[in-house]
Amino acid sequence: MGTDQTDRTRPAQEYARHRTRRPRRLRATLLALTAAGGLLLTGCSAGGSSNSNSADGANRTGFPAPAPATTSGGDNSSEQDGEQTSTPADKIAPSPDYLSTFALDVDTASYGYARRVLADGQLPDPSTVRPEEFVNSFRQDYERPDGNGFTVTVDGARTDSANWSLVRVGLATRTADDNAERPPAALTFVIDVSGSMAETGRLDLAKKSLDEMTDRLRDDDSVALVTFSDEAETVLPMTRLDGHRGTVHHAVDELETQSSTNLGAGVATGYATATEGLREGATNRVVLISDGLANTGDTNADSILERISNERRDHGITLFGVGVGSDYGDALMEKLADKGDGHTAYVSDDADARKVFVDQLPQNIDLTARDAKAQVAFDPETVAQFRLIGYEDRKVADDDFRNDNVDGGEIGPGHTVTALYAVRTRPGADGHLATASVRWLDPDTRAPHEESGQLETDALHDSLSSASPRFQVTAVAAYFADCLRSGDLPGDPGLDELADRAHALAKQTEDKDVQQLAEAIDEASRMN
């Protein structure tokens, strides 16, 4: 695992090491996908009608038009190996930028909330659908490192949309182990006790979750408790659990709903309480549990976080947001977590709560990497066009990949981060396709580290159905999110086919999370 102290070479310059052979003639026609597992090129509808091209031939790939090529003379043509070829609208010229840079994100709230809305018989608002959070809600098959840091896995599969492939960039931290040594945790729970939290599945679920988590934490961990309604109050200062678990349980049991939702006051008081109880050498984290429906006081995420910016930056206090409720302020909670150097999850029932507060406890309270960012460099010899699926709110300027003053993502043990790209390769291209790099800071010393992985065109699977089951789950989740946003991701099979594939994968993987995905797609298909 490399430490980058002096080498400032951009990943894009890796091209020189991996020069590709000149494009060959167009490969044989791509293999048709099997009837049981194939993803057919159809639209985002239950019937699967195609929407990839409009009647007038206008581009319908969903990709932004690139900057005009300076050498084409404005005739919308391209030249390969001396052969002049026309470039129709659905084969637009490549973007001049072959770098993609983003902060890592392990949020899953968007997918959890979409499942809740679908179960209630409604389609989620497209603005709440973030594909990366759908993709990152499922277990992956990546190798893991022995210590802090990441492994990098890059793989891909061709779709039956000519020259389009899905490329998966997978980053994994070490396995989460309850028995492994970790720094003590100093957790400040900020609990919404406003009137809207009286609904079943809100405060009652939060209290049950906190009780379970308190029993699971270690004796050297500490807990503080802040509540907010129209005002905020610290009901329990930072308290070591050794000999005081009963005190914490009693404070939780006494929580009752009140009136308005002054979320700004709650966050500010929470950070003040966390700072007052700050423990050196510990993981200091604010855990915000709310429906995000702020209706009094400061309701703007930027100004809320600006008020506590010193505590956040100077003391390294991170934020973990847990959303609850059938009506949920997704945008506010997501922005708070992103700008608060943390992540979000959504819980709708006891099973979700146990998963977040018990099963995933180590990864939600410990840190293995700070300010983690990824950069993918696509080779212009083989790649005509690419699109990162999701991560719109996590983009980072390419030149800031190695600028360690620019915020990235905070990642814990047991986490995986998956980024999925739609990639259009040049006809017949063969050779190096992409280099994916991840950069992060050690959570204690803040020393920078980097790790990279490569992908060649001959490593692409011939079809999605021939890829690994976990890759297929990733593809199904991404296509599902894209359908809910009325997108047109190349190779989209339509909801009915997605549901069939998800049910088959659920049986193959014996994974209840994949079964829940299949059921969510069923619900969306019935309403489409």
Residue pairs with C-beta under 8 A, 6 or more apart in sequence:
1 145
1 147
1 149
1 449
1 451
2 449
2 450
2 451
3 447
3 448
3 449
3 450
4 402
4 439
4 448
4 449
4 450
5 448
8 402
10 99
10 377
10 398
10 401
11 99
11 375
11 376
11 377
11 401
11 435
11 437
11 452
12 98
12 99
12 377
14 377
14 435
14 452
15 377
15 379
15 380
15 381
15 432
18 379
18 431
18 432
18 435
18 454
19 381
19 431
19 432
20 379
20 381
20 382
20 429
20 430
20 431
20 432
21 430
21 431
22 81
22 381
23 80
23 81
23 381
23 382
23 426
23 427
23 428
23 429
23 430
24 428
24 429
24 430
25 428
26 427
26 428
27 428
30 158
30 160
30 162
30 462
30 463
31 462
31 463
32 38
32 160
32 463
33 39
33 40
33 160
33 463
33 464
33 465
34 463
34 465
36 465
36 500
36 504
37 464
37 465
37 472
37 501
37 504
38 160
38 463
38 464
38 465
38 493
39 159
39 160
39 464
39 465
39 475
39 479
39 491
39 492
39 493
39 497
39 498
39 501
40 48
40 160
40 493
40 494
40 497
41 50
41 52
41 159
41 160
41 161
41 490
41 491
41 492
41 493
42 48
42 49
42 50
42 492
42 493
42 494
42 497
43 49
43 50
43 51
43 52
43 488
43 492
43 494
44 51
44 482
44 483
44 486
44 487
44 488
44 492
44 494
44 495
45 483
45 494
45 495
45 528
46 494
46 495
46 496
46 525
46 526
46 528
47 494
47 496
48 493
48 494
48 495
48 496
48 497
49 494
51 60
51 488
52 60
52 61
52 90
52 161
52 488
52 490
53 60
53 90
54 60
57 88
57 89
57 90
58 89
59 65
59 89
59 90
59 92
60 90
60 488
61 90
61 92
61 488
61 490
62 387
62 487
62 488
62 489
63 92
63 385
63 387
64 95
65 92
66 92
66 93
66 94
66 95
66 96
66 385
67 95
67 96
68 74
69 78
69 93
72 78
72 93
76 86
76 87
76 93
77 84
77 85
77 86
77 87
78 85
78 87
78 93
79 85
80 426
80 427
87 93
91 384
92 385
93 384
94 380
94 383
94 384
94 385
95 385
95 386
97 398
98 377
98 378
98 379
98 380
98 383
98 386
99 375
99 376
99 377
99 378
99 398
100 375
100 376
100 378
100 386
100 388
100 421
101 373
101 374
101 375
101 376
101 395
101 396
101 397
101 398
101 400
101 401
102 373
102 374
102 388
102 391
102 394
102 395
102 396
102 419
103 371
103 372
103 373
103 394
103 395
103 396
103 407
103 408
103 409
104 171
104 372
104 373
104 374
104 394
104 408
104 409
104 411
104 417
104 438
105 132
105 133
105 136
105 338
105 343
105 391
105 394
105 409
105 417
106 136
106 343
106 409
106 411
106 412
106 415
106 417
107 130
107 132
107 133
107 136
107 334
107 337
107 338
107 343
107 344
107 345
108 133
108 136
108 137
108 343
108 344
108 345
108 346
109 133
109 321
109 323
109 330
109 333
109 334
109 344
109 345
109 346
110 128
110 129
110 130
110 133
110 134
110 330
110 334
110 346
111 133
111 134
111 137
111 346
111 477
111 481
112 137
112 323
112 345
112 346
112 347
112 348
112 352
113 124
113 128
113 323
113 328
113 330
113 346
114 124
114 128
114 129
114 134
114 484
114 520
115 348
115 516
115 520
116 326
116 328
116 346
116 348
117 123
117 124
117 326
118 124
118 520
118 523
118 524
118 527
119 348
119 520
119 523
120 326
121 523
121 527
122 527
123 484
123 524
123 527
123 528
124 484
126 484
126 485
126 486
127 331
128 330
128 331
129 481
129 484
129 485
130 334
130 390
130 392
130 393
130 481
131 389
131 390
131 420
131 477
131 478
131 481
131 482
131 485
132 389
132 390
132 391
132 394
132 418
132 419
133 390
134 390
134 477
134 478
134 480
134 481
135 389
135 390
135 418
135 419
135 420
135 474
135 477
135 478
135 481
136 416
136 417
136 418
137 477
137 513
138 470
138 473
138 474
138 477
138 511
138 513
138 514
138 517
139 416
139 470
139 511
139 513
140 170
140 172
140 416
140 418
140 470
140 474
141 468
141 469
141 470
141 471
142 151
142 153
142 170
142 171
142 172
142 416
143 151
143 153
143 172
144 151
144 172
144 173
144 174
144 175
145 151
145 172
145 173
145 174
146 174
147 174
148 173
148 174
148 368
148 369
148 442
148 443
149 173
149 174
149 368
149 369
149 440
149 449
149 451
150 171
150 172
150 173
150 369
150 372
150 411
150 438
150 440
150 451
151 171
151 172
151 451
152 169
152 170
152 171
152 436
152 437
152 438
152 451
152 452
152 453
153 168
153 169
153 170
153 171
153 172
153 453
154 167
154 168
154 169
154 170
154 434
154 436
154 453
154 454
154 455
155 167
155 168
155 170
155 455
155 459
155 461
155 467
155 468
155 471
156 165
156 166
156 167
156 168
156 423
156 433
156 455
156 459
156 460
156 461
157 165
157 166
157 460
157 461
157 462
157 463
157 464
157 466
157 467
157 471
157 475
158 164
158 165
158 460
158 461
158 462
158 463
158 464
159 165
159 166
159 463
159 464
159 490
159 491
160 463
160 491
161 490
161 491
163 384
163 424
163 425
163 426
163 427
164 422
164 423
164 424
164 490
164 491
165 422
165 423
165 424
165 425
165 460
166 420
166 421
166 422
166 423
166 464
166 475
166 478
166 491
167 386
167 420
167 421
167 422
167 423
167 433
167 434
167 455
168 418
168 419
168 420
168 421
168 471
168 474
169 374
169 376
169 418
169 419
169 420
169 421
169 436
169 453
170 416
170 417
170 418
171 372
171 374
171 416
171 417
171 418
171 438
172 415
172 416
172 417
173 363
173 368
173 369
173 411
173 412
173 413
173 414
173 415
173 416
174 368
174 413
174 414
175 413
175 414
176 360
176 362
176 363
176 366
176 412
176 413
176 414
177 362
177 413
178 361
178 362
180 362
180 413
182 283
182 362
182 366
182 413
183 281
183 282
183 283
183 366
184 218
184 220
184 221
184 222
184 279
184 281
184 282
184 283
185 217
185 218
185 221
185 222
185 282
185 283
185 285
185 365
185 366
186 221
186 222
186 224
186 238
186 274
186 277
186 278
186 279
186 282
186 283
186 284
186 285
187 217
187 221
187 222
187 223
187 224
187 285
187 286
187 287
187 365
188 223
188 224
188 225
188 226
188 238
188 270
188 271
188 273
188 274
188 277
188 284
188 285
188 286
188 287
189 210
189 223
189 224
189 225
189 226
189 287
189 289
190 226
190 227
190 228
190 266
190 267
190 269
190 270
190 286
190 287
190 288
190 289
190 290
191 203
191 206
191 210
191 225
191 226
191 227
191 228
191 255
191 289
191 290
192 202
192 203
192 206
192 227
192 228
192 229
192 261
192 263
192 266
192 288
192 289
192 290
192 291
193 203
193 227
193 228
193 229
193 255
193 256
193 257
193 258
194 228
194 229
194 230
194 257
194 258
194 259
194 260
194 261
194 262
194 293
194 295
195 229
195 257
195 258
195 259
195 260
195 261
196 202
196 261
196 291
196 293
196 325
196 327
197 203
197 206
197 257
197 290
197 291
197 324
197 325
198 257
199 325
199 326
201 324
201 325
201 326
201 348
201 349
202 291
202 324
202 325
203 255
203 256
203 257
205 324
205 347
205 349
205 350
205 353
206 255
206 289
206 322
206 324
207 252
207 253
207 255
208 350
208 353
209 289
209 322
209 347
209 353
209 354
209 356
209 357
210 252
210 289
210 357
211 249
211 252
211 253
212 353
212 354
212 357
212 358
213 357
213 358
213 361
214 223
214 241
214 245
214 248
214 249
214 252
215 245
216 357
216 358
216 361
217 223
217 241
217 361
218 241
219 240
219 241
219 242
219 243
220 240
220 241
220 242
221 240
221 241
222 238
222 239
222 240
222 241
222 277
222 279
222 282
223 236
223 238
223 239
223 241
223 248
224 234
224 236
224 237
224 238
224 239
224 273
224 274
224 277
225 234
225 235
225 236
225 248
225 251
225 252
226 232
226 233
226 234
226 235
226 266
226 269
226 270
226 273
227 233
227 235
227 255
227 266
228 261
228 262
228 263
228 265
228 266
228 269
229 257
229 258
229 259
229 260
229 261
229 262
230 258
230 259
230 260
230 262
230 296
230 297
231 262
231 265
232 262
232 265
232 266
232 268
232 269
232 270
233 269
234 269
234 273
235 251
235 254
236 247
236 248
236 251
237 273
237 276
237 277
238 273
238 274
238 276
238 277
238 279
239 247
239 248
241 248
260 295
260 296
261 290
261 291
261 293
261 294
261 295
261 296
262 294
262 296
262 297
262 298
263 290
263 292
263 294
263 297
263 298
263 299
263 304
263 332
264 294
264 297
264 298
264 299
264 300
264 303
264 304
264 307
265 297
265 298
266 288
266 290
267 286
267 288
267 304
267 305
267 308
267 336
268 304
268 307
268 308
270 286
270 288
271 286
271 308
271 311
271 312
271 317
272 308
272 311
274 284
274 285
274 286
274 311
274 315
274 317
275 311
275 315
275 317
278 284
278 315
278 317
283 318
283 365
283 366
283 367
284 315
284 316
284 317
284 318
285 317
285 318
285 319
285 320
285 342
285 365
286 317
286 318
286 319
286 320
286 340
286 342
287 319
287 320
287 322
288 319
288 320
288 321
288 322
288 333
288 336
289 322
289 324
290 321
290 322
290 323
290 324
290 329
290 333
291 323
291 324
291 325
291 327
291 328
291 329
292 323
292 328
292 329
292 330
292 332
292 333
293 325
293 327
293 328
293 329
294 329
294 332
298 304
298 307
299 332
301 332
301 335
301 336
301 339
302 335
302 339
304 336
305 312
305 336
305 339
305 340
311 317
312 318
312 319
312 340
312 341
316 370
318 340
318 341
318 342
318 367
318 410
319 336
319 337
319 340
319 341
319 342
320 337
320 342
320 343
320 344
320 345
320 364
320 365
321 333
321 334
321 336
321 337
321 340
321 342
321 343
321 344
321 345
322 344
322 345
322 346
322 347
322 356
323 329
323 330
323 333
323 344
323 345
323 346
323 347
324 346
324 347
324 348
328 346
333 344
334 344
334 393
335 393
337 343
337 344
338 393
338 394
341 370
341 407
341 410
342 410
343 409
343 410
345 356
345 364
346 352
347 353
347 355
347 356
356 364
357 364
360 414
362 412
362 413
362 414
363 412
363 413
363 414
363 415
364 412
365 412
366 412
366 413
367 410
367 411
367 412
367 443
368 411
368 412
368 413
368 415
368 443
369 409
369 410
369 411
369 440
369 441
369 442
369 443
370 408
370 410
370 440
370 441
370 442
370 443
370 446
371 404
371 406
371 407
371 408
371 409
371 410
371 440
371 441
372 408
372 409
372 410
372 411
372 417
372 438
372 439
372 440
372 441
373 396
373 400
373 401
373 406
373 408
373 409
373 438
373 439
373 440
374 417
374 419
374 436
374 437
374 438
374 439
375 398
375 401
375 436
375 437
375 439
376 388
376 419
376 421
376 434
376 435
376 436
376 437
377 434
377 435
377 436
377 437
378 386
378 423
378 433
378 434
379 431
379 432
379 433
379 434
379 435
381 426
381 429
381 431
381 432
382 425
382 426
382 429
382 430
382 431
382 432
382 433
382 457
383 423
383 424
383 425
383 426
383 429
383 433
383 434
384 424
384 425
384 426
385 423
385 424
386 421
386 422
386 423
386 424
387 421
387 422
387 423
388 419
388 420
388 421
389 419
389 420
389 421
389 422
389 478
389 481
389 482
389 489
390 419
390 420
390 478
390 481
391 419
394 409
396 406
396 408
397 406
400 406
401 437
401 439
402 439
402 448
404 441
404 446
404 448
408 439
408 440
409 417
411 417
411 440
418 474
420 474
420 475
420 478
422 489
422 490
422 491
423 433
423 434
424 490
425 433
425 457
429 457
430 457
430 458
431 456
431 457
432 454
432 455
432 456
432 457
433 455
433 456
433 457
433 460
434 454
434 455
435 452
435 453
435 454
435 455
436 452
436 453
436 454
436 455
437 450
437 451
437 452
438 450
438 451
438 452
439 448
439 449
439 450
440 448
440 449
441 447
441 448
441 449
442 448
442 449
461 467
461 471
464 471
464 472
464 475
464 491
465 472
467 475
469 505
469 508
469 509
470 509
472 501
472 505
473 502
473 505
473 509
473 511
473 514
473 517
476 498
476 501
476 502
476 505
476 517
476 521
477 517
478 489
479 489
479 491
479 492
479 493
479 498
480 495
480 498
480 502
480 517
480 520
480 521
480 524
482 488
482 489
482 492
483 492
483 494
483 495
483 498
483 524
484 524
493 501
495 521
495 524
495 525
495 528
496 525
498 521
498 525
499 518
499 521
499 522
499 525
502 514
502 517
502 518
502 521
503 515
503 518
505 511
505 514
505 518
506 512
506 514
506 515
506 517
506 518
